[in-house]
Amino acid sequence: MIPTSDPNSNDFLQFLDAIAQEDAAGLKHAQTHYGNSWKLRGGVGAFMMLARKWDRLEKRVSEQPMLEDAHGGPTGDRYDIFQHLVADERAEGLIDDIRDLRRYLMLVEAEARAMGVTSAFTKHRDEPRPEDGEPTAGYVDQG
């Protein structure tokens, strides 16, 4: 049976903290090997790094065959990222590109904070507020 994403399930929430911790650890480890190569060409180079990773994701889903149903027909939509992940279980496959893009985006935001970009320290619209009783360390409340 092919696993499917349940649009009513919040099961994914249990993995967010681990993913964030793995990303932070992975980025710190990569820094020891690659240094600041991702930003050596400035903001344009950093943007192109993001664009290349997105291009790679788009190419993968447009070229890879979809999973087949019991009758040999394709399942889902060509751009159903979850079905592509099911079909490509390789550690260096599609999931690797997704992780790379997420980590590159984290690098860009971290660099913006290191540069003192005010908006990088402001709360995202989905961040908890102090009145919600949740921790908000590292952010400036602009609300």
N, C-alpha and C positions, 0 to 999 in steps of 0.2 A: 504494500500500500504506500502511495506517495504522500509524505507529510504535507499538510497545507497550513497556511496561516489563518488563524481564527480571528476575524476582525473584532470580536467581542472579548477577547482574552487580554488580560494585563500581565500575563506570565513573564513577558519580556522585562518588566521592571526589576525583577530579582537579579538580573544580570548587569544592570547599568553600573553599579559601583565597581564591580570586578573589571568591566571593560575599561572604565576610566583609569583605574589603578594600573591595569596592564598597559594601557597606552602611555601613561606617564613613565612607567618603568622602561618600556620599550624605547621611548624617545630619549630618555637619559642614557640608556645603553648605546643607542645609535649615535648619540653625540660624541661618544668616545671614539667611534670608528670614522664617522663622516664629518665631524665638526660642523661648521656653519655653511656647508656647501649649498644647502637649500636656499640661502639668502645672499649668496655672494654677488649675484647680479641685481640686487635690490628688489624693490617691489614688483617690477615687471617680471623679473625672473621667478619670484615666488608665485605670482599669478599664473605664469605659464606652467609651472610645476603642477599647480592645481588643475589647470586646463588639460594638461597631458594625461593626468590620472583619470579625469572625467572622460576624456576621449577614449581611453583604454576600456573603461567600464562600458561605455556606449558601444564600442566595437565588439566587445565580447558578447553582449546580449543580442546584438543584431546579427552576428555570424554563427553563434552556437545553436545547434538544434535544440528544440524544446524536448521535454520528456514526452513519452508516448503514453496514451491511455490504453486500455485493454484491447481496443480495436486498431491500434497502430497509428491513431491520429494524435496531433499535438495537443498537449494540455495547456490551458491558460493562454495568456497573452504573451507576445514576444518580449515585452518589457516587464514581465512579472519577475522581479528580482528574486523573490523567495523561491520560485520554481527553478530558476537558474542556479541558485545556491544548492538546492537539493540535487540537481543534476551534476554539479561540479563539486565533489567532496574533497578535492585535493587541497592540502594546506596552502600550496602556492597558487591556487586557482583564484576564482572570483572573490572569495572571502579575503584574500591577501590584498587585492586592489581596493576593496572596501575599507579595510583597516588602514592601508596607506593613505587614502584620501582623508579619512577621519583624522589621522595623526597629522597630516600636513595642515589641515584646517586648524588644529590645536596649536601648531607651531606659529601660524600666522597670528592668531589671537594672542598668544604668549608674547610674541615679538612686539605687537602693538602695545601691550601693557608695559613691556620693558622700555619702550620708547616714550611712555607717559601719555599715550593717546587717551584722552579723557573718556571717550565713548567705550573704550575697552574695559573700563572699570565700572561702568554703569550697569544697573540691573537689566537683565533680559526680561521681557514682558512675562515670561513664565517662571521667573525666580520667585521663591517664597519671600514674603515681606516680614519684617520683625513682628508685626502684629499677628502673623500666622503662627508665631512661636517656633519658627525653624531657624537654624543658623544661616547667617548671611555674610560671613567673613569674606573680606577681599573685594567687596562691592561698595560703591558709593550709591546711596539711595537718591534717585532723581525723581521720585514720585511725589 
